[in-house]
Amino acid sequence: MAQKIYTKTGDLGETSLIGGTKVPKSHLRIETYGTVDELNSYIGLINDHITNVHSKKILREIQDRLFTIGSSLACDPDKEPKMKIPDLKEEDVVLLEKEIDKMNEELPVMKSFILPGGHVAISVTHIARCVCRRAERLTVSLHEHNMFVDPLVIKYLNRLSDYLFVLARYIGHLLKVDEIKWQPRL
């Protein structure tokens, strides 16, 4: 018999952090790792819409890192040191930087703001970028409210949003889709 997915333990609006501490489902920590989970889902959707093998591999790596970030954020910070939670590493940030630089070598210089769109893969990548920025803002808010968050998480999410912006442009480049330049009304 399959294991039941529902436990009914959250029916009154509380959930448990890894480590057992109960918090309301509206808690900033829950909102933060929920947003990281949402971002991970959008990364999966991007992966479903692209064919470039190298980009697909990098996106899978990113999804793995986002699970690492999510598990870190889902932990009771007072109990985390006693648990074996995967770590984010500086080289994860460096990988994103190298990928950004590699894609930028093939892209034309940006001379104006661009609007999201032109192909579903481009649009979804921009949505992921926006969700990533929200996740970053929430992690910063955790930090500002003196709730522990590894500073490397904030750095990674910041770099990831840059990566997603460049990836959106790169996807358009590979698909030979013209960028939609923003033309402000004057």
MIVOFI-308488 format. One record per residue: residue number from 0; x, y, z of N, C-alpha, C in turn; residue in one letter. Coordinates in steps of 0.1 Angstrom, whole numbers, padded with zeros to 4 digits. Layout:
residues N
[site NUM,[X,Y,Z],[X,Y,Z],[X,Y,Z],'A']
...
***
This chain:
residues 186
[site 0,[0008,-0012,0000],[0000,0000,0000],[0009,0012,0000],'M']
[site 1,[0005,0022,-0008],[0013,0035,-0009],[0011,0043,0004],'A']
[site 2,[0022,0050,0007],[0021,0059,0019],[0012,0071,0016],'Q']
[site 3,[0004,0075,0026],[-0005,0086,0024],[0003,0099,0024],'K']
[site 4,[-0001,0108,0015],[0006,0121,0014],[0001,0131,0024],'I']
[site 5,[-0011,0129,0029],[-0016,0138,0039],[-0015,0133,0053],'Y']
[site 6,[-0011,0142,0062],[-0009,0138,0076],[-0020,0144,0085],'T']
[site 7,[-0026,0155,0080],[-0036,0163,0088],[-0030,0171,0099],'K']
[site 8,[-0017,0170,0101],[-0010,0178,0112],[-0010,0193,0109],'T']
[site 9,[-0012,0197,0097],[-0012,0211,0094],[-0025,0217,0093],'G']
[site 10,[-0036,0210,0096],[-0049,0215,0094],[-0053,0227,0102],'D']
[site 11,[-0046,0230,0112],[-0049,0242,0120],[-0039,0253,0118],'L']
[site 12,[-0032,0252,0106],[-0023,0264,0102],[-0009,0264,0108],'G']
[site 13,[-0005,0253,0113],[0009,0252,0118],[0016,0241,0110],'E']
[site 14,[0030,0242,0110],[0038,0232,0104],[0051,0231,0112],'T']
[site 15,[0059,0221,0109],[0071,0219,0117],[0083,0222,0108],'S']
[site 16,[0093,0229,0114],[0106,0230,0107],[0113,0217,0109],'L']
[site 17,[0124,0215,0101],[0132,0203,0102],[0139,0205,0116],'I']
[site 18,[0137,0196,0125],[0141,0197,0139],[0130,0196,0148],'G']
[site 19,[0117,0198,0143],[0105,0196,0151],[0099,0209,0156],'G']
[site 20,[0105,0220,0155],[0099,0233,0160],[0087,0236,0152],'T']
[site 21,[0075,0238,0159],[0063,0242,0152],[0062,0257,0150],'K']
[site 22,[0058,0261,0138],[0056,0275,0135],[0043,0277,0127],'V']
[site 23,[0038,0289,0127],[0026,0291,0118],[0030,0290,0103],'P']
[site 24,[0021,0285,0095],[0024,0284,0081],[0026,0298,0074],'K']
[site 25,[0023,0308,0081],[0025,0322,0076],[0039,0327,0080],'S']
[site 26,[0047,0320,0087],[0060,0324,0092],[0069,0328,0081],'H']
[site 27,[0077,0338,0083],[0086,0343,0072],[0095,0332,0067],'L']
[site 28,[0100,0323,0076],[0108,0312,0071],[0101,0303,0062],'R']
[site 29,[0088,0300,0065],[0080,0291,0056],[0078,0298,0043],'I']
[site 30,[0074,0311,0043],[0072,0318,0031],[0085,0318,0022],'E']
[site 31,[0096,0319,0029],[0109,0320,0021],[0112,0307,0015],'T']
[site 32,[0111,0295,0022],[0115,0283,0015],[0104,0278,0006],'Y']
[site 33,[0092,0283,0008],[0081,0280,-0002],[0083,0288,-0015],'G']
[site 34,[0089,0300,-0014],[0092,0307,-0026],[0104,0301,-0033],'T']
[site 35,[0114,0295,-0026],[0125,0288,-0032],[0119,0276,-0039],'V']
[site 36,[0109,0269,-0033],[0103,0257,-0040],[0096,0261,-0053],'D']
[site 37,[0089,0273,-0052],[0082,0278,-0064],[0092,0281,-0075],'E']
[site 38,[0104,0287,-0071],[0114,0290,-0081],[0119,0277,-0087],'L']
[site 39,[0121,0266,-0079],[0126,0254,-0084],[0116,0248,-0094],'N']
[site 40,[0103,0249,-0092],[0093,0245,-0101],[0094,0252,-0114],'S']
[site 41,[0096,0265,-0114],[0098,0273,-0126],[0111,0269,-0134],'Y']
[site 42,[0121,0266,-0126],[0134,0261,-0133],[0131,0248,-0140],'I']
[site 43,[0123,0239,-0134],[0119,0227,-0141],[0111,0230,-0154],'G']
[site 44,[0103,0240,-0153],[0095,0244,-0165],[0104,0249,-0176],'L']
[site 45,[0113,0257,-0172],[0123,0262,-0182],[0130,0250,-0189],'I']
[site 46,[0134,0241,-0181],[0141,0229,-0186],[0133,0221,-0196],'N']
[site 47,[0119,0221,-0193],[0110,0214,-0202],[0109,0221,-0215],'D']
[site 48,[0112,0234,-0216],[0110,0242,-0228],[0122,0244,-0236],'H']
[site 49,[0134,0240,-0232],[0146,0242,-0239],[0152,0229,-0244],'I']
[site 50,[0161,0230,-0254],[0167,0218,-0259],[0182,0218,-0258],'T']
[site 51,[0188,0229,-0254],[0203,0230,-0253],[0207,0221,-0241],'N']
[site 52,[0215,0211,-0245],[0219,0201,-0235],[0227,0207,-0223],'V']
[site 53,[0236,0216,-0226],[0244,0221,-0216],[0236,0230,-0206],'H']
[site 54,[0227,0238,-0211],[0218,0246,-0203],[0209,0237,-0194],'S']
[site 55,[0204,0226,-0200],[0196,0217,-0192],[0204,0211,-0181],'K']
[site 56,[0216,0207,-0183],[0225,0202,-0173],[0227,0212,-0161],'K']
[site 57,[0230,0224,-0165],[0232,0235,-0155],[0219,0237,-0147],'I']
[site 58,[0208,0237,-0154],[0195,0239,-0147],[0192,0228,-0137],'L']
[site 59,[0196,0216,-0140],[0194,0205,-0131],[0203,0207,-0118],'R']
[site 60,[0216,0212,-0121],[0225,0215,-0110],[0218,0226,-0101],'E']
[site 61,[0213,0236,-0107],[0206,0247,-0100],[0194,0241,-0092],'I']
[site 62,[0187,0232,-0097],[0176,0227,-0090],[0181,0219,-0077],'Q']
[site 63,[0192,0212,-0079],[0198,0205,-0067],[0202,0216,-0057],'D']
[site 64,[0208,0227,-0061],[0212,0237,-0051],[0200,0243,-0045],'R']
[site 65,[0189,0245,-0052],[0177,0251,-0046],[0171,0241,-0036],'L']
[site 66,[0172,0228,-0038],[0168,0219,-0027],[0177,0220,-0015],'F']
[site 67,[0190,0222,-0017],[0199,0224,-0006],[0195,0237,0002],'T']
[site 68,[0192,0248,-0006],[0188,0260,0000],[0175,0259,0008],'I']
[site 69,[0166,0252,0002],[0153,0250,0008],[0154,0242,0021],'G']
[site 70,[0162,0231,0021],[0164,0223,0033],[0171,0232,0044],'S']
[site 71,[0180,0240,0040],[0187,0249,0050],[0177,0259,0056],'S']
[site 72,[0168,0264,0048],[0158,0274,0052],[0147,0267,0061],'L']
[site 73,[0145,0255,0058],[0134,0247,0065],[0138,0242,0079],'A']
[site 74,[0151,0244,0082],[0157,0239,0094],[0155,0249,0106],'C']
[site 75,[0152,0244,0117],[0153,0252,0129],[0167,0256,0131],'D']
[site 76,[0171,0269,0130],[0185,0273,0130],[0192,0269,0143],'P']
[site 77,[0185,0267,0154],[0191,0263,0166],[0195,0249,0166],'D']
[site 78,[0188,0241,0158],[0191,0226,0158],[0199,0222,0145],'K']
[site 79,[0200,0231,0135],[0207,0227,0123],[0221,0222,0125],'E']
[site 80,[0230,0228,0133],[0243,0223,0135],[0244,0208,0138],'P']
[site 81,[0234,0203,0145],[0234,0189,0149],[0229,0180,0137],'K']
[site 82,[0224,0185,0126],[0218,0177,0116],[0228,0177,0104],'M']
[site 83,[0226,0167,0095],[0234,0166,0083],[0226,0172,0072],'K']
[site 84,[0227,0185,0070],[0220,0192,0059],[0230,0195,0048],'I']
[site 85,[0227,0193,0035],[0237,0196,0025],[0241,0211,0025],'P']
[site 86,[0253,0213,0022],[0258,0227,0022],[0259,0233,0008],'D']
[site 87,[0256,0246,0008],[0259,0254,-0004],[0274,0258,-0003],'L']
[site 88,[0280,0259,-0014],[0295,0262,-0014],[0297,0274,-0023],'K']
[site 89,[0308,0281,-0021],[0312,0293,-0029],[0313,0289,-0043],'E']
[site 90,[0318,0277,-0046],[0320,0273,-0060],[0306,0272,-0067],'E']
[site 91,[0295,0271,-0060],[0282,0271,-0067],[0279,0285,-0072],'D']
[site 92,[0284,0295,-0065],[0282,0309,-0070],[0292,0311,-0082],'V']
[site 93,[0304,0306,-0081],[0314,0307,-0092],[0309,0300,-0105],'V']
[site 94,[0302,0289,-0103],[0297,0282,-0115],[0287,0291,-0122],'L']
[site 95,[0278,0297,-0115],[0269,0306,-0121],[0276,0318,-0128],'L']
[site 96,[0286,0323,-0122],[0294,0334,-0128],[0300,0330,-0141],'E']
[site 97,[0306,0318,-0141],[0313,0313,-0153],[0302,0311,-0164],'K']
[site 98,[0291,0305,-0161],[0280,0303,-0171],[0275,0316,-0176],'E']
[site 99,[0274,0326,-0168],[0269,0340,-0172],[0280,0345,-0182],'I']
[site 100,[0292,0344,-0179],[0303,0349,-0188],[0303,0342,-0201],'D']
[site 101,[0301,0329,-0200],[0302,0321,-0213],[0290,0324,-0222],'K']
[site 102,[0278,0326,-0217],[0267,0330,-0225],[0268,0344,-0230],'M']
[site 103,[0273,0353,-0222],[0275,0367,-0226],[0285,0368,-0238],'N']
[site 104,[0294,0359,-0239],[0304,0360,-0250],[0297,0358,-0264],'E']
[site 105,[0285,0351,-0264],[0278,0349,-0276],[0267,0359,-0278],'E']
[site 106,[0264,0367,-0268],[0252,0376,-0269],[0257,0390,-0274],'L']
[site 107,[0248,0397,-0281],[0251,0411,-0285],[0250,0419,-0273],'P']
[site 108,[0258,0430,-0273],[0258,0440,-0262],[0243,0445,-0261],'V']
[site 109,[0239,0446,-0248],[0225,0452,-0246],[0226,0467,-0246],'M']
[site 110,[0218,0473,-0255],[0218,0488,-0256],[0205,0494,-0251],'K']
[site 111,[0196,0486,-0247],[0183,0491,-0241],[0177,0481,-0232],'S']
[site 112,[0168,0485,-0225],[0160,0475,-0216],[0152,0466,-0226],'F']
[site 113,[0150,0454,-0222],[0143,0445,-0230],[0130,0440,-0222],'I']
[site 114,[0120,0437,-0229],[0108,0432,-0223],[0107,0417,-0224],'L']
[site 115,[0102,0411,-0213],[0101,0396,-0214],[0091,0392,-0225],'P']
[site 116,[0094,0382,-0232],[0085,0377,-0242],[0093,0373,-0255],'G']
[site 117,[0085,0369,-0265],[0090,0364,-0278],[0089,0349,-0280],'G']
[site 118,[0090,0342,-0269],[0089,0327,-0269],[0086,0323,-0255],'H']
[site 119,[0078,0312,-0253],[0074,0308,-0240],[0086,0305,-0231],'V']
[site 120,[0097,0299,-0237],[0109,0296,-0229],[0115,0309,-0223],'A']
[site 121,[0115,0319,-0231],[0120,0332,-0227],[0112,0338,-0215],'I']
[site 122,[0099,0338,-0218],[0089,0344,-0208],[0090,0336,-0194],'S']
[site 123,[0090,0323,-0195],[0091,0315,-0183],[0104,0317,-0175],'V']
[site 124,[0115,0319,-0183],[0128,0322,-0176],[0127,0336,-0169],'T']
[site 125,[0121,0345,-0175],[0119,0358,-0168],[0110,0357,-0156],'H']
[site 126,[0100,0349,-0157],[0092,0347,-0145],[0100,0341,-0134],'I']
[site 127,[0109,0331,-0137],[0118,0325,-0127],[0127,0335,-0121],'A']
[site 128,[0132,0344,-0130],[0141,0355,-0125],[0133,0363,-0115],'R']
[site 129,[0121,0367,-0117],[0113,0375,-0108],[0111,0367,-0095],'C']
[site 130,[0107,0355,-0096],[0105,0346,-0084],[0118,0345,-0076],'V']
[site 131,[0129,0344,-0083],[0143,0344,-0076],[0145,0357,-0069],'C']
[site 132,[0142,0368,-0075],[0144,0381,-0068],[0135,0381,-0055],'R']
[site 133,[0123,0376,-0056],[0114,0376,-0044],[0120,0367,-0033],'R']
[site 134,[0125,0355,-0037],[0132,0346,-0028],[0144,0353,-0021],'A']
[site 135,[0151,0361,-0029],[0163,0368,-0024],[0158,0379,-0014],'E']
[site 136,[0147,0386,-0017],[0142,0397,-0008],[0138,0390,0005],'R']
[site 137,[0131,0379,0004],[0127,0372,0016],[0138,0367,0025],'L']
[site 138,[0149,0362,0019],[0160,0358,0027],[0167,0370,0033],'T']
[site 139,[0167,0381,0026],[0173,0393,0032],[0164,0397,0044],'V']
[site 140,[0151,0396,0043],[0142,0399,0054],[0144,0390,0066],'S']
[site 141,[0146,0377,0063],[0150,0368,0074],[0162,0374,0082],'L']
[site 142,[0172,0377,0074],[0184,0382,0080],[0182,0395,0088],'H']
[site 143,[0174,0404,0082],[0171,0417,0089],[0163,0415,0102],'E']
[site 144,[0155,0404,0102],[0147,0401,0114],[0155,0392,0124],'H']
[site 145,[0168,0391,0122],[0177,0384,0131],[0173,0369,0131],'N']
[site 146,[0168,0364,0120],[0166,0349,0119],[0177,0344,0110],'M']
[site 147,[0184,0334,0114],[0196,0330,0107],[0193,0325,0093],'F']
[site 148,[0201,0330,0084],[0201,0326,0070],[0216,0326,0066],'V']
[site 149,[0221,0316,0060],[0235,0316,0056],[0237,0327,0046],'D']
[site 150,[0246,0336,0048],[0249,0347,0038],[0251,0342,0024],'P']
[site 151,[0257,0330,0023],[0259,0324,0009],[0246,0322,0002],'L']
[site 152,[0235,0319,0009],[0222,0317,0003],[0218,0330,-0004],'V']
[site 153,[0220,0341,0003],[0216,0354,-0003],[0224,0357,-0016],'I']
[site 154,[0237,0355,-0014],[0247,0357,-0026],[0243,0348,-0037],'K']
[site 155,[0240,0335,-0035],[0236,0326,-0045],[0224,0330,-0053],'Y']
[site 156,[0213,0334,-0045],[0201,0338,-0051],[0203,0351,-0059],'L']
[site 157,[0211,0360,-0055],[0214,0372,-0062],[0221,0369,-0076],'N']
[site 158,[0231,0360,-0075],[0237,0356,-0087],[0228,0348,-0097],'R']
[site 159,[0220,0340,-0091],[0211,0331,-0098],[0201,0340,-0106],'L']
[site 160,[0196,0351,-0101],[0187,0360,-0108],[0195,0366,-0120],'S']
[site 161,[0207,0369,-0118],[0215,0374,-0129],[0217,0364,-0140],'D']
[site 162,[0219,0351,-0136],[0221,0340,-0145],[0208,0338,-0153],'Y']
[site 163,[0196,0339,-0146],[0184,0337,-0153],[0181,0348,-0163],'L']
[site 164,[0185,0360,-0160],[0183,0371,-0170],[0191,0368,-0182],'F']
[site 165,[0204,0365,-0180],[0213,0362,-0192],[0208,0349,-0199],'V']
[site 166,[0203,0339,-0192],[0198,0327,-0198],[0186,0330,-0207],'L']
[site 167,[0177,0339,-0202],[0165,0343,-0211],[0170,0349,-0224],'A']
[site 168,[0180,0358,-0223],[0186,0363,-0235],[0192,0353,-0244],'R']
[site 169,[0199,0344,-0238],[0207,0333,-0245],[0197,0323,-0252],'Y']
[site 170,[0186,0320,-0245],[0176,0312,-0251],[0170,0318,-0264],'I']
[site 171,[0167,0331,-0263],[0163,0339,-0274],[0173,0338,-0286],'G']
[site 172,[0186,0340,-0282],[0197,0339,-0292],[0197,0326,-0299],'H']
[site 173,[0196,0315,-0291],[0196,0302,-0297],[0184,0299,-0306],'L']
[site 174,[0173,0305,-0302],[0160,0303,-0310],[0159,0313,-0321],'L']
[site 175,[0168,0322,-0322],[0168,0333,-0332],[0155,0341,-0331],'K']
[site 176,[0152,0344,-0318],[0141,0353,-0315],[0146,0367,-0312],'V']
[site 177,[0141,0377,-0319],[0145,0390,-0316],[0141,0395,-0302],'D']
[site 178,[0150,0402,-0295],[0147,0408,-0283],[0136,0419,-0285],'E']
[site 179,[0127,0420,-0275],[0117,0430,-0276],[0123,0442,-0268],'I']
[site 180,[0127,0452,-0275],[0133,0464,-0268],[0122,0473,-0263],'K']
[site 181,[0124,0477,-0250],[0115,0486,-0244],[0116,0500,-0251],'W']
[site 182,[0105,0505,-0255],[0105,0518,-0261],[0096,0527,-0253],'Q']
[site 183,[0102,0535,-0244],[0093,0543,-0235],[0085,0553,-0243],'P']
[site 184,[0073,0555,-0238],[0065,0565,-0244],[0070,0579,-0239],'R']
[site 185,[0072,0588,-0248],[0077,0601,-0245],[0067,0612,-0246],'L']
***
